[in-house]
Amino acid sequence: MNKITSLLSLIILIGCTATQSNIKTDSIETFNLSNYNEFNIKINNTNISAEVNPIVLERFKENLKTAVEQRGLKYNKDSNIVFDINFTTKETVESDPLNFYYSRYYYDYYRYRDDVYNVTQNILRVNLRNLDDDKTLWTVVTVWRDGSSRSISSDDASNMLVDEIMISFL
């Protein structure tokens, strides 16, 4: 029984460490969110394409605002510390990989198959800027495909992303 428990614990530990977050953060060495009392959040509307739903971005902004307020900072529109939310989409062209050992005719009865397709990638970057010094103190970026479970269009995914962002401040 002890061996089974140890094996299950090891499998769970490996599974948890193998699950990686899809966000990447970076900050300057001296940055600490606890050194600030207030903040502001702005959505960069200059490069948002038509396929972006503004309601989804507003919901993400509110989730982020609530999470930062729970950390003890106060929301103030005149604050010199600003979270800039930048959202963009990018179209990439991908193709189905062909197996070297098998011809496509063995698994696909169509002689001319179109292996090329478009994939829409959504990119969300949040920068924390100090307007007085005109410096970026902290940044986070995440990328997902359309239809992904990590899309911020669902409330659960938006809350999970905000939670991951808040963990990066620890």
N, CA, C and O of each residue as an XYZ file, in Angstrom:
680
protein
N       0.826     -1.199      0.000
C       0.000      0.000      0.000
C       0.867      1.258      0.000
O       0.526      2.261     -0.627
N       1.987      1.190      0.708
C       2.899      2.324      0.775
C       3.497      2.631     -0.594
O       3.686      3.796     -0.944
N       3.793      1.591     -1.366
C       4.362      1.784     -2.692
C       3.343      2.406     -3.648
O       3.688      3.251     -4.475
N       2.101      1.984     -3.526
C       1.041      2.531     -4.380
C       0.823      4.004     -4.066
O       0.669      4.816     -4.979
N       0.807      4.355     -2.794
C       0.631      5.746     -2.389
C       1.792      6.597     -2.877
O       1.596      7.714     -3.356
N       3.000      6.065     -2.752
C       4.177      6.803     -3.225
C       4.134      6.983     -4.738
O       4.471      8.055     -5.240
N       3.728      5.957     -5.464
C       3.640      6.040     -6.909
C       2.582      7.053     -7.345
O       2.827      7.850     -8.250
N       1.413      7.031     -6.713
C       0.364      7.996     -7.049
C       0.807      9.424     -6.732
O       0.524     10.347     -7.495
N       1.494      9.604     -5.621
C       1.991     10.933     -5.262
C       2.992     11.432     -6.294
O       2.975     12.604     -6.671
N       3.863     10.537     -6.748
C       4.847     10.909     -7.756
C       4.176     11.268     -9.078
O       4.576     12.231     -9.732
N       3.167     10.507     -9.476
C       2.444     10.789    -10.720
C       1.739     12.145    -10.634
O       1.768     12.918    -11.592
N       1.119     12.431     -9.519
C       0.429     13.715     -9.337
C       1.432     14.862     -9.344
O       1.176     15.908     -9.940
N       2.569     14.671     -8.685
C       3.595     15.704     -8.651
C       4.137     15.984    -10.047
O       4.311     17.145    -10.418
N       4.403     14.957    -10.812
C       4.905     15.138    -12.174
C       3.836     15.804    -13.037
O       4.151     16.673    -13.850
N       2.589     15.407    -12.871
C       1.499     16.016    -13.634
C       1.331     17.490    -13.330
O       1.064     18.288    -14.229
N       1.485     17.854    -12.072
C       1.334     19.261    -11.704
C       2.497     20.102    -12.212
O       2.297     21.246    -12.619
N       3.697     19.559    -12.194
C       4.841     20.328    -12.668
C       4.882     20.369    -14.191
O       5.473     21.285    -14.763
N       4.275     19.406    -14.851
C       4.270     19.398    -16.313
C       3.260     20.381    -16.876
O       3.392     20.799    -18.026
N       2.254     20.763    -16.097
C       1.268     21.731    -16.544
C       1.885     23.112    -16.459
O       2.188     23.599    -15.370
N       2.068     23.741    -17.606
C       2.706     25.037    -17.632
C       1.682     26.106    -17.931
O       0.706     25.893    -18.651
N       1.933     27.235    -17.368
C       1.100     28.381    -17.625
C       1.423     28.930    -19.014
O       2.549     28.796    -19.493
N       0.457     29.531    -19.641
C       0.708     30.093    -20.961
C       0.990     31.593    -20.882
O       0.827     32.306    -21.872
N       1.413     32.077    -19.709
C       1.762     33.485    -19.604
C       3.259     33.613    -19.360
O       3.898     32.747    -18.762
N       3.786     34.717    -19.842
C       5.191     35.034    -19.615
C       5.252     36.422    -18.999
O       4.679     37.370    -19.537
N       5.939     36.543    -17.883
C       6.053     37.828    -17.206
C       7.496     38.279    -17.171
O       8.422     37.473    -17.257
N       7.667     39.564    -17.043
C       8.988     40.151    -16.888
C       8.808     41.451    -16.115
O       7.779     42.117    -16.231
N       9.810     41.804    -15.329
C       9.757     43.049    -14.573
C      11.172     43.536    -14.318
O      12.139     42.786    -14.449
N      11.273     44.797    -13.953
C      12.578     45.303    -13.562
C      12.891     44.761    -12.174
O      11.982     44.413    -11.421
N      14.159     44.690    -11.838
C      14.578     44.029    -10.603
C      14.036     44.702     -9.352
O      13.748     44.025     -8.365
N      13.894     46.006     -9.373
C      13.490     46.727     -8.166
C      11.976     46.844     -8.016
O      11.500     47.477     -7.074
N      11.217     46.249     -8.921
C       9.757     46.399     -8.877
C       9.139     45.545     -7.775
O       9.457     44.365     -7.625
N       8.248     46.171     -7.009
C       7.453     45.487     -6.000
C       6.101     46.194     -5.955
O       6.040     47.390     -5.671
N       5.035     45.479     -6.227
C       3.692     46.066     -6.266
C       3.287     46.626     -4.910
O       2.483     47.555     -4.837
N       3.829     46.074     -3.853
C       3.481     46.532     -2.500
C       3.967     47.949     -2.224
O       3.519     48.568     -1.258
N       4.868     48.479     -3.040
C       5.387     49.833     -2.835
C       4.430     50.913     -3.329
O       4.711     52.101     -3.171
N       3.317     50.524     -3.918
C       2.396     51.491     -4.501
C       1.047     51.435     -3.782
O       0.657     50.402     -3.238
N       0.342     52.579     -3.793
C      -0.934     52.684     -3.089
C      -2.138     52.727     -4.022
O      -3.234     52.311     -3.646
N      -1.937     53.228     -5.233
C      -3.060     53.374     -6.152
C      -2.629     53.017     -7.561
O      -1.439     52.935     -7.863
N      -3.623     52.806     -8.422
C      -3.371     52.370     -9.791
C      -4.506     52.828    -10.691
O      -5.559     53.261    -10.225
N      -4.266     52.722    -11.984
C      -5.272     53.001    -12.995
C      -5.162     51.904    -14.053
O      -4.103     51.294    -14.203
N      -6.231     51.653    -14.778
C      -6.226     50.663    -15.846
C      -6.770     51.316    -17.105
O      -7.818     51.960    -17.081
N      -6.042     51.143    -18.214
C      -6.481     51.683    -19.496
C      -6.398     50.595    -20.549
O      -5.486     49.768    -20.531
N      -7.349     50.600    -21.461
C      -7.329     49.691    -22.609
C      -6.826     50.484    -23.805
O      -7.371     51.538    -24.132
N      -5.792     49.980    -24.453
C      -5.239     50.626    -25.632
C      -6.147     50.316    -26.821
O      -6.147     49.197    -27.335
N      -6.911     51.301    -27.248
C      -7.879     51.119    -28.327
C      -7.324     51.452    -29.703
O      -8.052     51.336    -30.689
N      -6.073     51.858    -29.808
C      -5.541     52.315    -31.085
C      -5.310     51.190    -32.081
O      -5.454     51.405    -33.284
N      -4.951     49.984    -31.611
C      -4.642     48.914    -32.557
C      -5.560     47.706    -32.415
O      -5.176     46.596    -32.783
N      -6.751     47.900    -31.893
C      -7.689     46.796    -31.734
C      -8.465     46.616    -33.037
O      -9.048     47.564    -33.563
N      -8.464     45.396    -33.544
C      -9.154     45.112    -34.796
C     -10.650     44.902    -34.554
O     -11.102     44.807    -33.413
N     -11.388     44.832    -35.629
C     -12.844     44.743    -35.557
C     -13.323     43.421    -34.980
O     -14.420     43.367    -34.423
N     -12.527     42.335    -35.095
C     -13.006     41.063    -34.577
C     -12.888     40.934    -33.060
O     -13.349     39.949    -32.485
N     -12.275     41.921    -32.410
C     -12.128     41.893    -30.953
C     -13.421     42.413    -30.312
O     -13.933     43.474    -30.669
N     -13.921     41.645    -29.372
C     -15.137     42.020    -28.670
C     -14.790     42.970    -27.522
O     -14.116     42.553    -26.580
N     -15.229     44.239    -27.568
C     -14.881     45.186    -26.508
C     -15.502     44.830    -25.156
O     -14.968     45.204    -24.112
N     -16.617     44.114    -25.169
C     -17.246     43.705    -23.909
C     -16.346     42.726    -23.159
O     -16.254     42.777    -21.933
N     -15.683     41.837    -23.897
C     -14.762     40.882    -23.286
C     -13.586     41.612    -22.642
O     -13.171     41.277    -21.533
N     -13.050     42.614    -23.345
C     -11.939     43.386    -22.780
C     -12.358     44.162    -21.536
O     -11.603     44.248    -20.568
N     -13.559     44.725    -21.564
C     -14.052     45.453    -20.388
C     -14.234     44.510    -19.198
O     -13.946     44.874    -18.058
N     -14.712     43.298    -19.473
C     -14.878     42.310    -18.404
C     -13.520     41.930    -17.816
O     -13.378     41.824    -16.598
N     -12.510     41.724    -18.687
C     -11.168     41.417    -18.213
C     -10.611     42.573    -17.383
O      -9.969     42.360    -16.354
N     -10.866     43.800    -17.842
C     -10.411     44.988    -17.101
C     -11.025     45.020    -15.703
O     -10.329     45.296    -14.726
N     -12.312     44.741    -15.605
C     -12.982     44.741    -14.297
C     -12.447     43.617    -13.393
O     -12.266     43.815    -12.192
N     -12.196     42.439    -13.980
C     -11.628     41.342    -13.187
C     -10.245     41.718    -12.654
O      -9.928     41.446    -11.496
N      -9.422     42.343    -13.500
C      -8.089     42.767    -13.081
C      -8.181     43.851    -12.015
O      -7.431     43.830    -11.038
N      -9.089     44.788    -12.198
C      -9.277     45.868    -11.226
C      -9.654     45.305     -9.858
O      -9.100     45.719     -8.840
N     -10.587     44.373     -9.834
C     -11.015     43.757     -8.571
C      -9.862     43.020     -7.910
O      -9.684     43.118     -6.696
N      -9.079     42.286     -8.687
C      -7.968     41.515     -8.119
C      -6.889     42.421     -7.543
O      -6.335     42.125     -6.484
N      -6.584     43.526     -8.229
C      -5.558     44.445     -7.724
C      -6.069     45.171     -6.488
O      -5.303     45.418     -5.556
N      -7.345     45.513     -6.468
C      -7.918     46.141     -5.269
C      -7.877     45.196     -4.079
O      -7.682     45.638     -2.946
N      -8.057     43.912     -4.318
C      -7.961     42.939     -3.228
C      -6.547     42.835     -2.689
O      -6.354     42.388     -1.559
N      -5.551     43.238     -3.472
C      -4.163     43.270     -3.006
C      -3.872     44.503     -2.154
O      -2.775     44.627     -1.609
N      -4.845     45.425     -2.030
C      -4.692     46.577     -1.160
C      -4.473     47.898     -1.864
O      -4.341     48.921     -1.193
N      -4.428     47.924     -3.185
C      -4.269     49.168     -3.913
C      -5.638     49.770     -4.215
O      -6.629     49.049     -4.329
N      -5.687     51.080     -4.342
C      -6.936     51.776     -4.627
C      -6.944     52.243     -6.074
O      -5.930     52.696     -6.606
N      -8.111     52.122     -6.699
C      -8.274     52.567     -8.083
C      -8.425     54.076     -8.099
O      -9.270     54.631     -7.398
N      -7.591     54.748     -8.914
C      -7.629     56.192     -9.042
C      -7.301     56.537    -10.488
O      -6.237     56.170    -10.988
N      -8.209     57.242    -11.165
C      -7.991     57.574    -12.570
C      -6.814     58.514    -12.786
O      -6.308     58.609    -13.904
N      -6.365     59.213    -11.747
C      -5.246     60.140    -11.866
C      -3.932     59.540    -11.375
O      -2.954     60.266    -11.196
N      -3.896     58.255    -11.159
C      -2.694     57.595    -10.646
C      -1.586     57.611    -11.696
O      -1.847     57.595    -12.898
N      -0.339     57.643    -11.212
C       0.794     57.606    -12.137
C       1.215     56.174    -12.461
O       2.085     55.972    -13.308
N       0.621     55.180    -11.809
C       0.863     53.771    -12.098
C      -0.340     53.256    -12.896
O      -1.468     53.254    -12.403
N      -0.084     52.816    -14.145
C      -1.168     52.453    -15.051
C      -0.931     51.057    -15.617
O       0.158     50.745    -16.098
N      -1.972     50.222    -15.551
C      -1.987     48.945    -16.257
C      -2.505     49.213    -17.663
O      -3.672     49.569    -17.829
N      -1.663     49.050    -18.675
C      -2.072     49.208    -20.071
C      -2.430     47.834    -20.623
O      -1.593     46.931    -20.638
N      -3.673     47.671    -21.079
C      -4.120     46.418    -21.676
C      -4.061     46.566    -23.185
O      -4.736     47.420    -23.759
N      -3.251     45.733    -23.830
C      -3.101     45.727    -25.282
C      -3.561     44.373    -25.797
O      -3.115     43.332    -25.314
N      -4.451     44.391    -26.777
C      -4.981     43.163    -27.337
C      -4.915     43.241    -28.850
O      -5.296     44.248    -29.447
N      -4.428     42.172    -29.465
C      -4.365     42.118    -30.914
C      -4.557     40.684    -31.390
O      -4.387     39.734    -30.627
N      -4.911     40.545    -32.648
C      -5.019     39.219    -33.258
C      -3.992     39.114    -34.363
O      -3.601     40.112    -34.969
N      -3.559     37.888    -34.616
C      -2.554     37.648    -35.651
C      -2.945     36.398    -36.404
O      -3.209     35.355    -35.806
N      -2.980     36.507    -37.714
C      -3.284     35.363    -38.571
C      -1.975     34.678    -38.960
O      -1.039     35.329    -39.422
N      -1.920     33.376    -38.772
C      -0.766     32.613    -39.221
C      -1.245     31.520    -40.161
O      -2.372     31.037    -40.048
N      -0.395     31.143    -41.073
C      -0.701     30.081    -42.022
C       0.017     28.829    -41.559
O       1.227     28.844    -41.332
N      -0.735     27.742    -41.419
C      -0.167     26.473    -41.004
C      -0.592     25.396    -41.987
O      -1.506     25.584    -42.789
N       0.090     24.268    -41.905
C      -0.260     23.158    -42.789
C      -0.203     21.864    -42.011
O       0.465     21.767    -40.981
N      -0.916     20.867    -42.517
C      -0.883     19.547    -41.897
C       0.467     18.904    -42.182
O       0.927     18.912    -43.324
N       1.102     18.351    -41.166
C       2.366     17.656    -41.442
C       2.099     16.316    -42.133
O       1.175     15.592    -41.762
N       2.896     16.002    -43.114
C       2.765     14.723    -43.809
C       3.756     13.745    -43.211
O       4.904     14.099    -42.943
N       3.320     12.535    -43.005
C       4.189     11.504    -42.466
C       5.161     11.053    -43.556
O       4.747     10.837    -44.695
N       6.426     10.910    -43.232
C       7.460     10.563    -44.199
C       7.256      9.169    -44.763
O       7.531      8.937    -45.940
N       6.780      8.233    -43.948
C       6.685      6.837    -44.361
C       5.429      6.515    -45.155
O       5.383      5.511    -45.866
N       4.421      7.350    -45.039
C       3.161      7.059    -45.717
C       2.805      8.196    -46.657
O       2.992      9.374    -46.351
N       2.304      7.815    -47.772
C       1.809      8.798    -48.706
C       0.422      9.221    -48.240
O      -0.272      8.474    -47.551
N       0.044     10.397    -48.616
C      -1.288     10.854    -48.222
C      -2.381      9.995    -48.824
O      -3.504     10.010    -48.321
N      -2.102      9.249    -49.875
C      -3.126      8.460    -50.549
C      -3.548      7.254    -49.719
O      -4.605      6.678    -49.975
N      -2.765      6.869    -48.752
C      -3.137      5.720    -47.918
C      -4.163      6.077    -46.861
O      -4.973      5.231    -46.480
N      -4.146      7.318    -46.377
C      -5.113      7.667    -45.347
C      -6.115      8.707    -45.815
O      -7.024      9.067    -45.067
N      -5.967      9.188    -47.021
C      -6.888     10.187    -47.543
C      -7.175      9.820    -49.001
O      -6.256      9.720    -49.814
N      -8.432      9.623    -49.317
C      -8.793      9.161    -50.652
C      -8.849     10.279    -51.685
O      -9.030     10.021    -52.875
N      -8.695     11.518    -51.233
C      -8.722     12.630    -52.169
C      -7.312     12.850    -52.707
O      -6.349     12.936    -51.944
N      -7.207     12.936    -53.991
C      -5.881     13.048    -54.594
C      -5.226     14.395    -54.289
O      -4.029     14.451    -54.009
N      -5.995     15.470    -54.341
C      -5.432     16.789    -54.081
C      -6.110     17.365    -52.840
O      -7.233     17.865    -52.903
N      -5.432     17.288    -51.756
C      -5.973     17.777    -50.492
C      -5.291     19.095    -50.144
O      -4.079     19.239    -50.304
N      -6.065     20.034    -49.679
C      -5.513     21.326    -49.287
C      -4.996     21.223    -47.856
O      -5.788     21.130    -46.919
N      -3.686     21.237    -47.680
C      -3.074     21.079    -46.371
C      -2.823     22.407    -45.676
O      -2.313     22.415    -44.556
N      -3.154     23.500    -46.284
C      -2.858     24.822    -45.746
C      -4.134     25.419    -45.158
O      -5.202     25.357    -45.765
N      -4.001     26.005    -43.951
C      -5.146     26.651    -43.316
C      -4.663     27.818    -42.462
O      -3.494     27.890    -42.084
N      -5.584     28.727    -42.165
C      -5.283     29.898    -41.341
C      -5.632     29.617    -39.887
O      -6.619     28.945    -39.588
N      -4.806     30.143    -38.991
C      -5.046     30.043    -37.560
C      -4.999     31.455    -36.997
O      -4.056     32.202    -37.255
N      -6.013     31.817    -36.232
C      -6.040     33.126    -35.594
C      -5.487     32.993    -34.187
O      -6.000     32.224    -33.374
N      -4.437     33.749    -33.912
C      -3.859     33.787    -32.577
C      -4.232     35.110    -31.933
O      -4.135     36.167    -32.557
N      -4.656     35.043    -30.685
C      -4.984     36.232    -29.920
C      -3.834     36.496    -28.955
O      -3.353     35.583    -28.285
N      -3.403     37.736    -28.890
C      -2.280     38.118    -28.044
C      -2.752     39.212    -27.089
O      -3.240     40.261    -27.509
N      -2.596     38.941    -25.806
C      -2.948     39.910    -24.774
C      -1.681     40.271    -24.011
O      -1.008     39.395    -23.468
N      -1.358     41.546    -23.971
C      -0.215     42.017    -23.204
C      -0.707     43.084    -22.238
O      -1.434     44.001    -22.619
N      -0.299     42.950    -20.982
C      -0.614     43.934    -19.961
C       0.714     44.491    -19.462
O       1.571     43.750    -18.979
N       0.873     45.811    -19.586
C       2.076     46.495    -19.117
C       1.723     47.351    -17.917
O       0.690     48.021    -17.913
N       2.558     47.335    -16.915
C       2.402     48.226    -15.769
C       3.436     49.332    -15.936
O       4.641     49.090    -15.870
N       2.949     50.543    -16.152
C       3.838     51.663    -16.450
C       3.794     52.712    -15.361
O       2.751     52.970    -14.761
N       4.947     53.311    -15.118
C       5.049     54.470    -14.243
C       5.086     55.689    -15.154
O       6.071     55.907    -15.859
N       4.021     56.484    -15.143
C       3.917     57.620    -16.055
C       4.880     58.743    -15.692
O       5.329     59.469    -16.578
N       5.208     58.904    -14.411
C       6.139     59.954    -14.007
C       7.523     59.714    -14.589
O       8.155     60.643    -15.093
N       7.999     58.474    -14.524
C       9.327     58.131    -15.036
C       9.290     57.678    -16.487
O      10.341     57.497    -17.101
N       8.096     57.492    -17.049
C       7.908     56.971    -18.398
C       8.663     55.654    -18.575
O       9.436     55.486    -19.518
N       8.421     54.717    -17.639
C       9.071     53.410    -17.654
C       8.041     52.305    -17.511
O       7.019     52.464    -16.843
N       8.330     51.183    -18.154
C       7.540     49.978    -17.947
C       8.160     49.225    -16.789
O       9.336     48.865    -16.839
N       7.376     48.980    -15.736
C       7.876     48.308    -14.540
C       7.691     46.801    -14.599
O       8.495     46.037    -14.064
N       6.606     46.385    -15.266
C       6.229     44.966    -15.268
C       5.412     44.707    -16.520
O       4.694     45.591    -16.985
N       5.514     43.500    -17.073
C       4.738     43.152    -18.255
C       4.377     41.666    -18.229
O       5.109     40.843    -17.679
N       3.256     41.351    -18.823
C       2.811     39.965    -18.968
C       2.215     39.812    -20.361
O       1.553     40.719    -20.865
N       2.455     38.651    -20.981
C       1.892     38.377    -22.304
C       1.350     36.956    -22.309
O       1.930     36.058    -21.700
N       0.238     36.760    -22.998
C      -0.341     35.441    -23.174
C      -0.887     35.338    -24.597
O      -1.361     36.318    -25.172
N      -0.810     34.138    -25.142
C      -1.257     33.883    -26.511
C      -2.160     32.660    -26.502
O      -1.867     31.673    -25.826
N      -3.257     32.721    -27.247
C      -4.135     31.566    -27.392
C      -4.780     31.613    -28.770
O      -4.841     32.663    -29.411
N      -5.258     30.462    -29.210
C      -5.953     30.360    -30.499
C      -7.446     30.579    -30.307
O      -7.976     30.427    -29.206
N      -8.108     30.936    -31.387
C      -9.564     31.066    -31.335
C     -10.197     29.742    -30.940
O      -9.794     28.681    -31.417
N     -11.180     29.813    -30.073
C     -11.877     28.613    -29.640
C     -11.181     27.877    -28.512
O     -11.662     26.832    -28.075
N     -10.071     28.391    -28.033
C      -9.321     27.737    -26.964
C     -10.044     27.901    -25.628
O     -10.804     28.850    -25.434
N      -9.800     26.968    -24.712
C     -10.383     27.086    -23.374
C      -9.702     28.189    -22.579
O     -10.208     28.587    -21.529
N      -8.567     28.692    -23.052
C      -7.854     29.775    -22.379
C      -8.273     31.157    -22.890
O      -7.694     32.164    -22.480
N      -9.250     31.219    -23.762
C      -9.728     32.485    -24.283
C     -10.359     33.299    -23.167
O     -11.095     32.755    -22.344
N     -10.083     34.588    -23.130
C     -10.640     35.421    -22.060
C     -12.107     35.736    -22.290
O     -12.714     36.459    -21.501
N     -12.687     35.201    -23.360
C     -14.100     35.463    -23.612
C     -15.002     34.723    -22.631
O     -16.149     35.121    -22.432
N     -14.504     33.655    -22.017
C     -15.302     32.988    -20.991
C     -14.897     33.531    -19.619
O     -13.734     33.865    -19.391
N     -15.862     33.614    -18.720
C     -15.591     34.157    -17.387
C     -14.554     33.343    -16.639
O     -13.691     33.909    -15.967
N     -14.623     32.021    -16.744
C     -13.685     31.168    -16.023
C     -12.252     31.392    -16.503
O     -11.340     31.520    -15.686
N     -12.050     31.441    -17.808
C     -10.707     31.634    -18.347
C     -10.177     33.019    -18.016
O      -8.988     33.179    -17.741
N     -11.047     34.018    -18.039
C     -10.633     35.375    -17.695
C     -10.201     35.443    -16.227
O      -9.186     36.057    -15.898
N     -10.979     34.809    -15.358
C     -10.620     34.795    -13.935
C      -9.335     34.008    -13.693
O      -8.518     34.402    -12.861
N      -9.148     32.899    -14.411
C      -7.924     32.122    -14.252
C      -6.712     32.925    -14.696
O      -5.663     32.872    -14.053
N      -6.844     33.670    -15.794
C      -5.735     34.484    -16.270
C      -5.401     35.585    -15.265
O      -4.227     35.850    -15.006
N      -6.405     36.214    -14.709
C      -6.163     37.248    -13.702
C      -5.496     36.631    -12.469
O      -4.601     37.239    -11.881
N      -5.924     35.435    -12.078
C      -5.285     34.757    -10.940
C      -3.814     34.465    -11.225
O      -2.966     34.648    -10.352
N      -3.505     34.012    -12.439
C      -2.111     33.755    -12.804
C      -1.299     35.044    -12.800
O      -0.132     35.044    -12.408
N      -1.906     36.128    -13.230
C      -1.222     37.422    -13.208
C      -0.944     37.846    -11.775
O       0.150     38.321    -11.471
N      -1.916     37.680    -10.898
C      -1.727     38.052     -9.498
C      -0.657     37.193     -8.812
O       0.064     37.677     -7.940
N      -0.560     35.938     -9.202
C       0.480     35.049     -8.639
C       1.863     35.566     -9.036
O       2.819     35.422     -8.272
N       1.977     36.163    -10.215
C       3.280     36.659    -10.660
C       3.755     37.842     -9.813
O       4.942     38.168     -9.838
N       2.867     38.485     -9.070
C       3.258     39.598     -8.199
C       3.794     39.116     -6.849
O       4.355     39.910     -6.094
N       3.631     37.839     -6.537
C       4.097     37.332     -5.241
C       5.588     37.269     -5.150
O       6.127     36.863     -4.120
